[in-house]
Amino acid sequence: MRVLLVDDNPNDRELIKRQLRKAIEGVEITEVARRDEFKAALQRGDFDIVLTDYLLHWSDGLAVLQAVKLQYPHTPVIMVTDSGSEEIAARGMREGLSDYILKGHMARLPEAMKEAIERERLNREYTRAVDELRQSHEALQEAMKQLQETQQQVIQQQRLRALGEMASGIAHDFNNALTPILGLTELLLDNPEVTADPQVKRYLEMIHTAAQDAAQTVSRLREFYRSRGRTELRQPLDVNTIVEEAVQLTALRWREQAEAKGIFIQVHTELQPVPLVSANGSELREVLQNLIFNAVDALPRGGDITLRTFTVDEPSPGWVVIEVQDNGVGMDEETRIRCFEPFFSTKGDHGSGLGLAVVYGIVQRHEGKIEVDSKIGKGTSFRIFLPAAAAEPRVLAEKESPVPLRCLRILLVEDKPLVREVLREHLLRQGHTVDTASDGQQGLEKFLASRYDLVITDLAMPVMSGEQLAMEIKKIAPNKPIILLTGFGDPRLAQNAYSELVDHVLIKPVTLFALRQAIAKVTAE
C-alpha cells in the first residue's frame, strides 16, 4: 500500500508512520509538509490513499481533499486530526472524504484505510459495470433500431414483390382492355362522318385521353414492381448533369406555376465532384423530378429546396449520394415509414400514391438505397445512394423508322377477339390484307399454308404462345419480320429480351400511330 501523508507536524507524522508500519506489512509512506511538496506529489500520483491533517499552516484538509479528488476522483482520502469538528467532518464527508479519525484514536486508522481502499475498489468496479451495462444497452438499442429498419426494408421489398406479381397480371389484363378502347376511338376519330358532330368528336377525344391516362398509370405500375432485366443497358453518367437537367425540367412547376399562385420557392444546388454512376439517365431524371415535385407540394407557403451531391467512401468503390432537401411541412413518423408504399398518399385526390413507389423501385433496380429523414414543421430530406460506376459507356444507336412503301399481306395472331378485331380494322384501314388466327398453333398452320409479308402475334396465348410461334417461324423463314404484342413489361426491357427472336415489340394498349411506326420499321427495305 502506498500512502501520501500530508501533515506539517513532524511528531504527528512519526506517530502515524509507526502505527502504519506496525499494522500494515510493506506499506510505503511519502511525507508532505509543504505546499510545493504536495503539488509535486499530486503531479506524480504515486499513491493509493491520502492521509491529511485538517489544520495546516499553508492550507487545510478540506482544500487537500478537493485537490486530490479533482485529479484522482477514485483515490480515498482520510482526515486524521485533533483540530477539526463535527461540522468539518460532515462537510468533508459530503465532498468525498472516506473517513474522519481523531489522532487520539490512531489504533483504528489501519483498518479504516483498508476499508476505504476496498470501498473505492468496489465503487470503481460498480462504476465500470454500470458503464459497460449502459454501453451494452446503447449497443442493443442501436442493433434493435438497425434490425427494425432492416425488417422494414424487407417487408417493403416483400410487399412490392407481392404487389408486383399482382400488378403484372392486372397490367396485362388492363392493357388488353384498353387496346380496343383506344383503337375504336381512333377509328371513329379518323372517320369524317362521325367527327362531323363537334360534340361527338369532343366526347371521343375525352374517351381517348382518359384511356391514354389509364395506360400511363399502368406504365407507372410497371416501374415499381419490375426487377432489373439481364439485358437492361446502362451508361456511366455524371449525376451532377442529371441534377441540373432535373432542376431545369421542373422549373415550370417550382417557379412559374408557384409564383402564379403567390408562392416563392428557391431551388439551390450544392454539387461536389463525384464519380460516375452506372445508370439509366431517363430513370434518374424521373426519380429527381418526383422528389422535386414532392418538395414543392411540401412548401404551400414557399421555401427552399436544396439538391446536393457528395460521396461516401465505404464500402469500396463507394457510394455517390444525391440529396433532395426541403424546409417544408415535413412528415410524421407513420407517414415517413409508409411513404414508399404504392398507392399511399397524403394528398387526397391530388396524389396517385405512385410517385415515391416508382422512385423506390428505380433506386432498387440500380442496386442503390434510399433514406428519408423528416420532422413536422422542419422539412424532409431524401438521400439516394448509388454505387460508383466501373464500366465504360455503351452507346446504342437507334435506326430511324422509314415509311412503308407498299401494302402488305399480314398474319395477325391474337387470342382476345375484341383486340383482334380492332387491330384487324386498323390494318385494313392502312390498306393491308389481313388473315387472323386465335392462337399460336392456328397461326403456325396458316403461316405454313400461305405466304405472308409480316406476322403480328400476341405473346401470351393458349395452346402455343407468341414466343413459341416466333421461334417456329424463324426456323422456317429466318428473315420473316415479326412484331410481338404484349401487355406485360417495359417496352425497353421487352425489346431487349426478345431482340434475337422478333424484329419489334409493341406494348399494349397499341395505338394506330405506334402500329404504323412498327410496321414501317420492320418492313423497311
C-alpha positions in Angstrom: 0.0 0.0 0.0 1.3 3.4 -1.0 0.4 6.3 1.4 0.6 10.0 0.9 0.8 11.6 4.4 0.0 15.3 4.5 0.9 16.8 7.9 3.2 19.8 8.8 3.7 18.4 12.3 6.8 16.1 12.3 5.9 14.4 15.6 2.4 13.6 14.4 3.8 12.2 11.1 6.2 10.0 13.1 3.4 8.7 15.3 1.2 7.9 12.2 4.2 6.2 10.4 4.9 4.0 13.4 1.3 2.9 13.7 1.0 2.1 10.0 4.3 0.1 9.7 3.2 -1.9 12.8 -0.2 -2.8 11.3 0.4 -2.9 7.5 3.2 -5.0 6.1 5.2 -3.4 3.2 3.5 0.0 3.5 5.2 2.8 1.6 4.8 6.3 3.0 5.5 9.6 1.2 5.6 12.5 3.6 4.4 16.0 2.7 4.9 19.1 4.9 4.9 21.9 2.5 2.7 23.2 -0.4 5.4 22.6 -3.1 5.9 19.0 -1.8 2.1 18.4 -2.0 1.9 19.8 -5.6 4.9 17.6 -6.7 3.2 14.5 -5.1 0.0 15.3 -6.9 1.9 15.5 -10.2 3.5 12.1 -9.6 0.3 10.4 -8.4 2.2 7.5 -6.9 -0.1 6.8 -4.0 -3.1 4.6 -3.2 -4.5 6.6 -0.3 -4.1 10.1 1.2 -4.0 10.9 4.9 -4.3 14.6 5.8 -4.4 16.7 8.9 -7.1 19.4 8.9 -5.1 22.3 10.2 -2.0 23.1 8.0 0.0 26.2 8.1 -0.2 26.6 4.3 -3.8 25.2 3.8 -6.4 22.9 5.4 -7.6 19.3 5.0 -10.7 20.2 3.0 -8.6 22.0 0.4 -6.3 19.0 0.2 -9.3 16.7 -0.2 -10.6 18.9 -3.1 -7.2 19.0 -4.9 -6.9 15.2 -4.6 -10.4 14.5 -5.8 -10.1 16.9 -8.7 -7.2 14.9 -10.2 -7.8 11.4 -8.7 -11.6 11.1 -8.0 -11.3 7.4 -7.1 -8.5 7.8 -4.6 -9.6 7.6 -0.9 -8.8 10.5 1.5 -8.9 10.1 5.3 -8.7 13.1 7.6 -6.5 12.4 10.6 -6.7 15.3 13.0 -7.3 16.6 16.5 -8.2 20.1 15.4 -11.4 19.5 13.5 -15.1 19.4 14.5 -18.3 17.5 13.7 -19.2 20.3 11.2 -15.9 19.9 9.4 -16.3 16.1 9.4 -19.8 16.3 7.9 -18.7 18.8 5.3 -15.7 16.6 4.4 -18.0 13.5 4.0 -20.2 15.5 1.7 -17.2 16.4 -0.5 -15.9 12.8 -0.8 -13.9 12.2 2.4 -13.6 8.4 3.1 -13.3 8.7 6.9 -12.5 11.0 9.7 -10.3 9.9 12.6 -9.1 11.7 15.7 -5.4 11.4 16.4 -6.3 10.1 19.9 -7.9 7.0 18.3 -5.0 6.1 16.0 -5.5 2.4 16.5 -8.5 2.5 14.2 -6.5 4.1 11.3 -5.0 0.9 9.6 -8.3 -0.8 9.4 -10.1 2.3 8.2 -7.5 2.7 5.4 -8.1 -0.9 4.3 -11.8 -0.4 4.3 -11.6 2.9 2.4 -9.4 1.4 -0.3 -11.7 -1.6 -0.6 -14.8 0.7 -0.9 -13.1 2.7 -3.7 -12.2 -0.5 -5.5 -15.8 -1.7 -5.3 -17.1 1.7 -6.4 -14.7 1.6 -9.4 -15.9 -1.9 -10.3 -19.5 -0.8 -9.9 -19.0 2.3 -12.0 -17.2 0.2 -14.7 -20.0 -2.3 -14.6 -22.7 0.4 -14.9 -20.8 2.0 -17.8 -20.4 -1.4 -19.6 -24.1 -2.0 -19.0 -25.0 1.4 -20.4 -22.8 0.8 -23.4 -24.3 -2.6 -23.9 -27.8 -1.2 -23.6 -27.0 1.6 -26.1 -25.4 -1.0 -28.5 -28.5 -3.2 -28.1 -30.8 -0.2 -28.8 -28.8 0.6 -31.9 -28.9 -3.1 -33.0 -32.7 -3.1 -32.4 -33.1 0.1 -34.4 -31.0 -1.4 -37.3 -32.9 -4.6 -37.1 -36.2 -2.8 -37.2 -35.0 -0.7 -40.2 -33.8 -3.9 -42.0 -37.1 -5.6 -41.2 -39.0 -2.6 -42.6 -36.9 -2.7 -45.8 -37.5 -6.5 -46.1 -41.3 -6.0 -45.5 -41.3 -3.2 -48.1 -39.5 -5.3 -50.6 -41.8 -8.3 -50.0 -44.8 -6.0 -50.2 -43.6 -4.6 -53.5 -42.8 -8.0 -54.8 -46.3 -9.3 -53.9 -47.9 -6.2 -55.4 -45.7 -6.6 -58.4 -46.9 -10.1 -59.1 -50.5 -8.9 -58.7 -49.9 -5.8 -60.7 -48.2 -7.7 -63.5 -51.4 -9.7 -64.2 -53.6 -6.6 -63.7 -51.4 -4.6 -66.1 -51.7 -7.4 -68.8 -55.5 -7.6 -68.5 -55.9 -3.9 -68.2 -53.8 -3.2 -71.3 -55.8 -5.8 -73.3 -59.0 -4.0 -72.2 -57.5 -0.6 -73.1 -56.5 -1.7 -76.6 -60.0 -1.8 -78.1 -61.0 1.4 -76.3 -58.1 3.3 -77.8 -58.3 1.5 -81.1 -62.0 2.1 -81.6 -61.9 5.7 -80.6 -59.0 6.3 -83.0 -61.0 4.6 -85.8 -64.0 6.8 -85.0 -61.9 9.9 -84.8 -60.5 9.0 -88.2 -64.0 8.9 -89.7 -65.1 12.3 -91.0 -68.8 11.3 -90.9 -68.5 10.6 -87.2 -66.5 13.7 -86.3 -68.8 16.0 -88.2 -70.8 16.5 -85.0 -68.5 18.6 -82.7 -70.0 17.2 -79.5 -69.4 13.6 -80.6 -65.9 14.5 -81.6 -65.3 16.1 -78.2 -66.7 13.1 -76.4 -64.5 10.7 -78.4 -61.4 12.8 -77.7 -62.2 12.8 -74.0 -62.6 9.0 -74.0 -59.3 8.7 -75.9 -57.5 11.0 -73.5 -58.9 9.1 -70.5 -57.7 5.8 -72.0 -54.2 7.2 -72.6 -54.1 8.4 -69.0 -55.1 4.9 -67.8 -52.3 3.5 -70.0 -49.8 5.9 -68.3 -51.0 4.7 -64.9 -50.3 1.1 -65.9 -46.9 2.1 -67.2 -46.1 3.7 -63.9 -47.3 0.5 -62.1 -44.6 -1.4 -64.0 -41.9 0.9 -62.7 -42.2 -0.1 -59.0 -42.7 -3.8 -59.4 -40.3 -4.8 -62.2 -36.8 -6.0 -61.4 -33.7 -5.2 -63.5 -33.6 -7.3 -66.6 -30.4 -9.1 -67.6 -30.2 -7.2 -70.9 -31.1 -3.8 -69.4 -28.4 -1.4 -70.7 -26.9 1.5 -68.7 -24.3 4.1 -69.1 -21.8 5.7 -66.7 -23.4 9.0 -66.1 -22.5 12.3 -64.3 -25.2 12.7 -61.6 -24.4 16.5 -61.4 -25.6 16.8 -65.0 -28.7 14.8 -64.2 -29.4 17.0 -61.2 -29.1 20.2 -63.3 -31.3 18.8 -66.0 -34.0 17.8 -63.5 -34.0 21.3 -62.0 -34.5 22.8 -65.4 -37.2 20.3 -66.4 -39.2 21.0 -63.2 -38.8 24.8 -63.3 -42.3 25.3 -64.7 -43.7 23.7 -61.5 -41.5 25.2 -58.8 -41.1 28.6 -60.4 -43.7 29.7 -62.9 -46.7 27.8 -61.6 -45.8 28.5 -57.9 -45.2 32.2 -58.5 -48.5 32.5 -60.3 -50.1 31.4 -57.0 -48.1 33.9 -55.0 -45.7 31.1 -53.7 -42.0 31.8 -54.0 -39.7 28.8 -54.0 -35.9 28.9 -54.3 -34.0 25.9 -55.7 -30.4 25.6 -54.7 -27.7 23.2 -55.9 -24.6 22.2 -53.9 -22.8 19.8 -56.3 -19.5 18.3 -55.4 -17.2 16.5 -57.9 -18.3 12.9 -57.8 -17.6 9.6 -59.7 -19.8 8.5 -62.5 -22.6 6.0 -61.8 -23.9 3.2 -64.0 -27.4 4.2 -64.6 -30.3 4.9 -66.9 -30.4 8.6 -67.3 -34.1 8.8 -68.0 -35.0 6.9 -64.9 -32.7 9.0 -62.7 -34.3 12.2 -64.1 -37.7 10.7 -63.2 -36.5 10.0 -59.7 -35.3 13.6 -59.2 -38.4 15.1 -60.8 -40.7 13.1 -58.5 -38.7 14.2 -55.4 -38.6 17.8 -56.5 -42.4 17.7 -57.1 -42.9 16.2 -53.7 -40.7 19.0 -52.2 -42.8 21.6 -54.0 -46.0 20.1 -52.6 -44.5 20.3 -49.1 -44.0 24.1 -49.5 -47.5 25.6 -49.6 -46.2 28.9 -48.4 -42.9 28.8 -50.3 -39.4 28.0 -49.1 -36.2 26.4 -50.2 -35.3 23.2 -52.0 -31.7 22.1 -52.0 -30.1 19.4 -54.1 -26.7 18.1 -53.1 -24.3 15.5 -54.4 -21.4 14.0 -52.4 -19.6 10.7 -51.9 -19.4 8.1 -49.1 -16.2 6.1 -49.5 -17.4 2.9 -47.7 -17.8 0.2 -49.0 -15.3 0.4 -51.8 -15.6 1.7 -54.5 -18.1 3.8 -52.5 -21.5 5.5 -52.9 -22.5 8.6 -54.9 -25.2 10.3 -52.9 -27.9 12.6 -54.2 -29.8 14.5 -51.6 -33.1 16.4 -52.1 -34.0 18.6 -49.0 -36.8 21.0 -48.3 -37.8 23.1 -45.3 -41.5 22.4 -45.7 -44.2 20.9 -43.6 -42.4 17.6 -43.0 -43.9 14.2 -42.3 -44.9 12.4 -39.1 -43.2 9.1 -38.3 -46.0 6.9 -39.7 -46.0 8.8 -43.0 -42.2 8.6 -43.2 -42.3 4.8 -42.8 -45.1 4.3 -45.3 -44.2 7.0 -47.9 -42.7 4.4 -50.3 -45.8 2.2 -50.3 -47.7 2.0 -53.6 -51.0 4.0 -53.6 -50.2 5.6 -50.2 -50.7 9.3 -50.4 -51.4 12.2 -48.0 -52.5 14.5 -50.9 -56.1 13.1 -51.2 -57.5 13.4 -54.8 -54.4 15.3 -55.9 -52.0 12.3 -55.5 -51.9 8.8 -57.0 -49.5 7.4 -54.4 -47.2 6.0 -57.1 -44.5 8.7 -57.3 -42.3 7.6 -54.4 -43.1 3.9 -55.1 -41.7 4.5 -58.6 -38.6 6.2 -57.0 -38.1 3.3 -54.7 -38.3 0.7 -57.5 -35.9 2.6 -59.7 -33.3 3.0 -56.9 -33.6 -0.7 -56.0 -33.0 -1.7 -59.7 -29.9 0.5 -59.7 -28.5 -1.6 -56.7 -28.9 1.5 -54.6 -30.7 2.5 -51.5 -32.8 5.5 -50.4 -33.1 7.1 -46.9 -35.6 9.7 -45.7 -35.5 11.9 -42.6 -38.4 14.2 -41.8 -39.8 16.2 -38.9 -43.1 18.0 -38.7 -42.6 21.7 -39.4 -38.9 21.2 -40.1 -38.9 19.7 -43.6 -37.8 16.5 -45.3 -34.6 15.1 -46.7 -34.3 12.2 -49.2 -30.9 10.7 -49.8 -30.3 8.4 -52.8 -27.2 6.2 -52.6 -25.9 4.8 -55.9 -22.8 2.6 -56.4 -20.0 4.3 -58.3 -19.6 3.1 -61.9 -16.7 0.9 -63.1 -17.9 0.2 -66.6 -17.3 2.2 -69.8 -20.3 3.8 -71.6 -22.2 1.7 -74.1 -24.0 3.9 -76.6 -26.8 2.4 -78.6 -27.7 3.9 -82.0 -31.3 3.6 -83.0 -32.5 3.3 -86.5 -34.9 5.8 -87.8 -38.3 4.4 -88.8 -38.8 4.6 -92.6 -42.2 5.0 -94.3 -43.6 1.7 -95.6 -43.6 1.6 -99.4 -46.3 -1.0 -100.1 -49.4 -2.7 -98.8 -48.7 -6.0 -97.1 -50.2 -9.4 -96.6 -50.2 -9.8 -92.8 -50.9 -12.7 -90.5 -52.4 -11.4 -87.2 -52.4 -13.8 -84.2 -54.3 -12.7 -81.1 -56.4 -14.7 -78.7 -58.6 -11.8 -77.5 -61.5 -11.4 -80.0 -62.1 -7.7 -79.4 -58.4 -6.8 -79.5 -58.0 -8.9 -82.7 -60.9 -7.2 -84.4 -59.7 -3.7 -83.6 -56.1 -4.5 -84.8 -57.5 -6.1 -87.9 -59.6 -3.0 -88.6 -56.6 -0.8 -88.1 -54.5 -2.8 -90.6 -57.3 -2.9 -93.2 -57.6 0.9 -92.9 -53.9 1.1 -93.8 -54.6 -0.9 -97.0 -53.1 -4.2 -95.9 -54.6 -7.7 -96.5 -55.1 -9.4 -93.1 -55.6 -13.0 -92.1 -56.3 -13.7 -88.4 -55.7 -16.6 -86.0 -56.8 -17.0 -82.4 -53.8 -18.9 -81.0 -50.2 -19.8 -81.9 -51.0 -23.2 -83.2 -53.6 -21.9 -85.6 -51.3 -19.1 -86.6 -48.5 -21.6 -87.5 -50.9 -23.7 -89.6 -52.0 -20.6 -91.6 -48.4 -19.5 -92.0 -47.4 -22.9 -93.4 -50.4 -22.8 -95.8 -49.9 -19.4 -97.3 -47.3 -16.6 -97.9 -47.2 -13.5 -95.7 -45.0 -10.4 -95.7 -45.4 -9.8 -92.0 -46.5 -11.7 -88.8 -48.0 -9.8 -85.9 -48.6 -12.0 -82.8 -49.6 -11.6 -79.2 -47.2 -13.0 -76.6 -49.5 -14.7 -74.0 -51.9 -17.1 -75.8 -53.3 -20.6 -75.1 -52.1 -23.7 -77.0 -49.0 -22.1 -78.3 -47.5 -18.8 -77.1 -46.3 -16.0 -79.4 -42.7 -16.7 -78.4 -43.1 -20.3 -79.4 -44.8 -19.3 -82.7 -42.0 -16.8 -83.5 -39.3 -19.5 -82.9 -41.1 -21.9 -85.2 -41.5 -19.2 -87.9 -37.8 -18.1 -87.7 -36.8 -21.8 -88.2 -38.7 -21.8 -91.4 -38.2 -18.3 -92.6 -35.3 -16.6 -90.7 -35.8 -13.2 -92.4 -39.6 -13.0 -92.0 -40.4 -9.8 -90.0 -42.3 -10.5 -86.8 -43.9 -7.9 -84.4 -44.6 -9.2 -80.9 -47.5 -7.7 -78.9 -47.6 -7.9 -75.1 -49.4 -6.4 -72.2 -46.5 -7.3 -69.9 -43.4 -5.4 -69.1 -41.5 -2.3 -70.0 -41.0 -1.5 -73.7 -37.2 -1.2 -73.4 -36.8 -4.4 -71.5 -39.2 -6.3 -73.7 -37.4 -5.2 -76.8 -34.0 -6.3 -75.4 -35.4 -9.6 -74.1 -36.9 -10.6 -77.4 -34.5 -8.8 -79.8 -33.0 -12.1 -81.1 -36.4 -13.7 -81.6 -38.6 -11.0 -83.1 -38.0 -7.7 -85.0 -40.0 -5.4 -82.8 -42.0 -5.4 -79.6 -45.2 -3.4 -79.1 -46.6 -2.8 -75.6 -50.4 -2.8 -75.3 -52.5 -0.8 -75.5 -51.5 -0.4 -79.1 -52.2 2.9 -80.8 -52.7 3.4 -84.5 -49.6 5.6 -84.7 -47.4 3.0 -82.8 -48.6 0.2 -85.1 -47.8 2.2 -88.3 -44.4 3.0 -87.0 -43.6 -0.6 -86.0 -44.7 -1.9 -89.5 -42.7 0.8 -91.2 -39.6 -0.2 -89.2 -39.7 -3.9 -89.7 -40.6 -3.9 -93.4 -38.1 -1.2 -94.5 -36.0 -2.4 -97.4 
